[in-house]
Amino acid sequence: MNNTFSQLPKAQKEIIDAWEWYEEKQSGLGDQFKNEVAKKIRTVVENPLHYPVKGKYREAQTDVFPFLIVFKFDKKANMIVIVSVFHTSRHPKRKH
């Protein structure tokens, strides 16, 4: 099965904002963050059912940075929608 994915504008903005924050802290750290998120998204696309359902969404935690990739998976369409890229220190009700 070949899954596809898309990102909501909110998730795209969260990635850009986090990239900028990490780059301000240390040059190149933003790129490491972006690569880590991309790596985890590839893993999610390969096996979305591996990740637990929390309410209406599934969540995959990045390995290096404290972020959750919050997503929906439509089995019939083989489509993953990244809803949020959420820093784990933020309030949980703001995930979506």
mmCIF file of the C-alpha atoms, coordinates in Angstrom:
data_MODEL
# 
_entry.id   MODEL 
# 
loop_
_atom_site.group_PDB 
_atom_site.id 
_atom_site.type_symbol 
_atom_site.label_atom_id 
_atom_site.label_alt_id 
_atom_site.label_comp_id 
_atom_site.label_asym_id 
_atom_site.label_entity_id 
_atom_site.label_seq_id 
_atom_site.pdbx_PDB_ins_code 
_atom_site.Cartn_x 
_atom_site.Cartn_y 
_atom_site.Cartn_z 
_atom_site.occupancy 
_atom_site.B_iso_or_equiv 
_atom_site.pdbx_formal_charge 
_atom_site.auth_seq_id 
_atom_site.auth_comp_id 
_atom_site.auth_asym_id 
_atom_site.auth_atom_id 
_atom_site.pdbx_PDB_model_num 
ATOM 1  C CA . MET A 1 1  ? 0.000  0.000  0.000  1.00 0.00 ? 1  MET A CA 1 
ATOM 2  C CA . ASN A 1 2  ? 1.318  3.431  -0.960 1.00 0.00 ? 2  ASN A CA 1 
ATOM 3  C CA . ASN A 1 3  ? 0.160  6.139  1.397  1.00 0.00 ? 3  ASN A CA 1 
ATOM 4  C CA . THR A 1 4  ? 0.254  9.815  0.597  1.00 0.00 ? 4  THR A CA 1 
ATOM 5  C CA . PHE A 1 5  ? 0.242  12.739 2.985  1.00 0.00 ? 5  PHE A CA 1 
ATOM 6  C CA . SER A 1 6  ? -0.557 16.390 3.242  1.00 0.00 ? 6  SER A CA 1 
ATOM 7  C CA . GLN A 1 7  ? -0.053 19.000 5.923  1.00 0.00 ? 7  GLN A CA 1 
ATOM 8  C CA . LEU A 1 8  ? -2.575 21.496 7.178  1.00 0.00 ? 8  LEU A CA 1 
ATOM 9  C CA . PRO A 1 9  ? -1.355 25.111 7.067  1.00 0.00 ? 9  PRO A CA 1 
ATOM 10 C CA . LYS A 1 10 ? -1.230 25.091 10.873 1.00 0.00 ? 10 LYS A CA 1 
ATOM 11 C CA . ALA A 1 11 ? 1.280  22.217 10.845 1.00 0.00 ? 11 ALA A CA 1 
ATOM 12 C CA . GLN A 1 12 ? 3.384  23.944 8.188  1.00 0.00 ? 12 GLN A CA 1 
ATOM 13 C CA . LYS A 1 13 ? 3.484  27.123 10.264 1.00 0.00 ? 13 LYS A CA 1 
ATOM 14 C CA . GLU A 1 14 ? 4.444  25.201 13.401 1.00 0.00 ? 14 GLU A CA 1 
ATOM 15 C CA . ILE A 1 15 ? 7.378  23.614 11.560 1.00 0.00 ? 15 ILE A CA 1 
ATOM 16 C CA . ILE A 1 16 ? 8.552  26.987 10.235 1.00 0.00 ? 16 ILE A CA 1 
ATOM 17 C CA . ASP A 1 17 ? 8.193  28.653 13.638 1.00 0.00 ? 17 ASP A CA 1 
ATOM 18 C CA . ALA A 1 18 ? 10.137 25.869 15.366 1.00 0.00 ? 18 ALA A CA 1 
ATOM 19 C CA . TRP A 1 19 ? 12.818 25.938 12.654 1.00 0.00 ? 19 TRP A CA 1 
ATOM 20 C CA . GLU A 1 20 ? 13.256 29.689 13.172 1.00 0.00 ? 20 GLU A CA 1 
ATOM 21 C CA . TRP A 1 21 ? 13.413 29.293 16.963 1.00 0.00 ? 21 TRP A CA 1 
ATOM 22 C CA . TYR A 1 22 ? 16.052 26.542 16.778 1.00 0.00 ? 22 TYR A CA 1 
ATOM 23 C CA . GLU A 1 23 ? 18.100 28.505 14.193 1.00 0.00 ? 23 GLU A CA 1 
ATOM 24 C CA . GLU A 1 24 ? 18.144 31.510 16.539 1.00 0.00 ? 24 GLU A CA 1 
ATOM 25 C CA . LYS A 1 25 ? 19.519 29.283 19.293 1.00 0.00 ? 25 LYS A CA 1 
ATOM 26 C CA . GLN A 1 26 ? 22.210 27.673 17.126 1.00 0.00 ? 26 GLN A CA 1 
ATOM 27 C CA . SER A 1 27 ? 22.966 27.847 13.420 1.00 0.00 ? 27 SER A CA 1 
ATOM 28 C CA . GLY A 1 28 ? 22.090 24.536 11.780 1.00 0.00 ? 28 GLY A CA 1 
ATOM 29 C CA . LEU A 1 29 ? 19.897 23.339 14.646 1.00 0.00 ? 29 LEU A CA 1 
ATOM 30 C CA . GLY A 1 30 ? 16.765 24.367 12.743 1.00 0.00 ? 30 GLY A CA 1 
ATOM 31 C CA . ASP A 1 31 ? 17.833 22.188 9.829  1.00 0.00 ? 31 ASP A CA 1 
ATOM 32 C CA . GLN A 1 32 ? 18.399 19.281 12.217 1.00 0.00 ? 32 GLN A CA 1 
ATOM 33 C CA . PHE A 1 33 ? 14.883 19.813 13.550 1.00 0.00 ? 33 PHE A CA 1 
ATOM 34 C CA . LYS A 1 34 ? 13.398 19.962 10.040 1.00 0.00 ? 34 LYS A CA 1 
ATOM 35 C CA . ASN A 1 35 ? 15.240 16.776 9.034  1.00 0.00 ? 35 ASN A CA 1 
ATOM 36 C CA . GLU A 1 36 ? 14.058 14.987 12.174 1.00 0.00 ? 36 GLU A CA 1 
ATOM 37 C CA . VAL A 1 37 ? 10.435 15.945 11.476 1.00 0.00 ? 37 VAL A CA 1 
ATOM 38 C CA . ALA A 1 38 ? 10.756 14.849 7.830  1.00 0.00 ? 38 ALA A CA 1 
ATOM 39 C CA . LYS A 1 39 ? 12.258 11.520 8.937  1.00 0.00 ? 39 LYS A CA 1 
ATOM 40 C CA . LYS A 1 40 ? 9.393  10.884 11.357 1.00 0.00 ? 40 LYS A CA 1 
ATOM 41 C CA . ILE A 1 41 ? 6.794  11.843 8.737  1.00 0.00 ? 41 ILE A CA 1 
ATOM 42 C CA . ARG A 1 42 ? 8.335  9.290  6.347  1.00 0.00 ? 42 ARG A CA 1 
ATOM 43 C CA . THR A 1 43 ? 8.033  6.661  9.090  1.00 0.00 ? 43 THR A CA 1 
ATOM 44 C CA . VAL A 1 44 ? 4.393  7.644  9.692  1.00 0.00 ? 44 VAL A CA 1 
ATOM 45 C CA . VAL A 1 45 ? 3.626  7.428  5.961  1.00 0.00 ? 45 VAL A CA 1 
ATOM 46 C CA . GLU A 1 46 ? 5.198  3.943  5.802  1.00 0.00 ? 46 GLU A CA 1 
ATOM 47 C CA . ASN A 1 47 ? 3.264  2.594  8.787  1.00 0.00 ? 47 ASN A CA 1 
ATOM 48 C CA . PRO A 1 48 ? 0.566  4.949  10.146 1.00 0.00 ? 48 PRO A CA 1 
ATOM 49 C CA . LEU A 1 49 ? -1.241 2.231  12.105 1.00 0.00 ? 49 LEU A CA 1 
ATOM 50 C CA . HIS A 1 50 ? 1.840  1.744  14.282 1.00 0.00 ? 50 HIS A CA 1 
ATOM 51 C CA . TYR A 1 51 ? 1.034  4.947  16.160 1.00 0.00 ? 51 TYR A CA 1 
ATOM 52 C CA . PRO A 1 52 ? -1.613 5.109  18.888 1.00 0.00 ? 52 PRO A CA 1 
ATOM 53 C CA . VAL A 1 53 ? -4.960 6.819  18.516 1.00 0.00 ? 53 VAL A CA 1 
ATOM 54 C CA . LYS A 1 54 ? -5.471 9.614  21.042 1.00 0.00 ? 54 LYS A CA 1 
ATOM 55 C CA . GLY A 1 55 ? -9.028 10.859 20.674 1.00 0.00 ? 55 GLY A CA 1 
ATOM 56 C CA . LYS A 1 56 ? -9.619 11.569 16.969 1.00 0.00 ? 56 LYS A CA 1 
ATOM 57 C CA . TYR A 1 57 ? -5.938 11.578 15.984 1.00 0.00 ? 57 TYR A CA 1 
ATOM 58 C CA . ARG A 1 58 ? -2.791 9.502  16.004 1.00 0.00 ? 58 ARG A CA 1 
ATOM 59 C CA . GLU A 1 59 ? 0.475  10.788 17.447 1.00 0.00 ? 59 GLU A CA 1 
ATOM 60 C CA . ALA A 1 60 ? 4.092  10.085 16.601 1.00 0.00 ? 60 ALA A CA 1 
ATOM 61 C CA . GLN A 1 61 ? 6.832  11.505 18.795 1.00 0.00 ? 61 GLN A CA 1 
ATOM 62 C CA . THR A 1 62 ? 10.044 12.669 17.155 1.00 0.00 ? 62 THR A CA 1 
ATOM 63 C CA . ASP A 1 63 ? 13.166 10.889 18.371 1.00 0.00 ? 63 ASP A CA 1 
ATOM 64 C CA . VAL A 1 64 ? 15.425 13.882 19.087 1.00 0.00 ? 64 VAL A CA 1 
ATOM 65 C CA . PHE A 1 65 ? 13.260 16.975 19.568 1.00 0.00 ? 65 PHE A CA 1 
ATOM 66 C CA . PRO A 1 66 ? 10.277 17.245 21.964 1.00 0.00 ? 66 PRO A CA 1 
ATOM 67 C CA . PHE A 1 67 ? 7.562  17.307 19.306 1.00 0.00 ? 67 PHE A CA 1 
ATOM 68 C CA . LEU A 1 68 ? 4.534  15.211 18.436 1.00 0.00 ? 68 LEU A CA 1 
ATOM 69 C CA . ILE A 1 69 ? 3.328  14.793 14.886 1.00 0.00 ? 69 ILE A CA 1 
ATOM 70 C CA . VAL A 1 70 ? -0.456 14.721 15.196 1.00 0.00 ? 70 VAL A CA 1 
ATOM 71 C CA . PHE A 1 71 ? -2.214 13.169 12.207 1.00 0.00 ? 71 PHE A CA 1 
ATOM 72 C CA . LYS A 1 72 ? -5.345 11.563 10.803 1.00 0.00 ? 72 LYS A CA 1 
ATOM 73 C CA . PHE A 1 73 ? -5.219 8.453  8.635  1.00 0.00 ? 73 PHE A CA 1 
ATOM 74 C CA . ASP A 1 74 ? -7.901 7.641  6.082  1.00 0.00 ? 74 ASP A CA 1 
ATOM 75 C CA . LYS A 1 75 ? -7.465 3.919  5.354  1.00 0.00 ? 75 LYS A CA 1 
ATOM 76 C CA . LYS A 1 76 ? -9.741 3.906  2.310  1.00 0.00 ? 76 LYS A CA 1 
ATOM 77 C CA . ALA A 1 77 ? -7.880 6.761  0.599  1.00 0.00 ? 77 ALA A CA 1 
ATOM 78 C CA . ASN A 1 78 ? -4.448 5.744  1.957  1.00 0.00 ? 78 ASN A CA 1 
ATOM 79 C CA . MET A 1 79 ? -4.107 9.392  2.998  1.00 0.00 ? 79 MET A CA 1 
ATOM 80 C CA . ILE A 1 80 ? -2.401 10.874 6.024  1.00 0.00 ? 80 ILE A CA 1 
ATOM 81 C CA . VAL A 1 81 ? -3.166 14.448 7.038  1.00 0.00 ? 81 VAL A CA 1 
ATOM 82 C CA . ILE A 1 82 ? -0.649 16.082 9.366  1.00 0.00 ? 82 ILE A CA 1 
ATOM 83 C CA . VAL A 1 83 ? -2.808 18.221 11.630 1.00 0.00 ? 83 VAL A CA 1 
ATOM 84 C CA . SER A 1 84 ? -0.149 19.621 13.947 1.00 0.00 ? 84 SER A CA 1 
ATOM 85 C CA . VAL A 1 85 ? 3.533  19.470 14.802 1.00 0.00 ? 85 VAL A CA 1 
ATOM 86 C CA . PHE A 1 86 ? 3.157  20.079 18.497 1.00 0.00 ? 86 PHE A CA 1 
ATOM 87 C CA . HIS A 1 87 ? 5.841  20.954 21.076 1.00 0.00 ? 87 HIS A CA 1 
ATOM 88 C CA . THR A 1 88 ? 5.238  18.647 24.026 1.00 0.00 ? 88 THR A CA 1 
ATOM 89 C CA . SER A 1 89 ? 5.637  21.411 26.628 1.00 0.00 ? 89 SER A CA 1 
ATOM 90 C CA . ARG A 1 90 ? 2.584  23.245 25.259 1.00 0.00 ? 90 ARG A CA 1 
ATOM 91 C CA . HIS A 1 91 ? -0.887 22.740 26.682 1.00 0.00 ? 91 HIS A CA 1 
ATOM 92 C CA . PRO A 1 92 ? -2.288 19.418 25.378 1.00 0.00 ? 92 PRO A CA 1 
ATOM 93 C CA . LYS A 1 93 ? -5.659 20.926 24.416 1.00 0.00 ? 93 LYS A CA 1 
ATOM 94 C CA . ARG A 1 94 ? -3.876 23.019 21.787 1.00 0.00 ? 94 ARG A CA 1 
ATOM 95 C CA . LYS A 1 95 ? -2.644 20.001 19.812 1.00 0.00 ? 95 LYS A CA 1 
ATOM 96 C CA . HIS A 1 96 ? -5.221 20.276 17.041 1.00 0.00 ? 96 HIS A CA 1 
# 
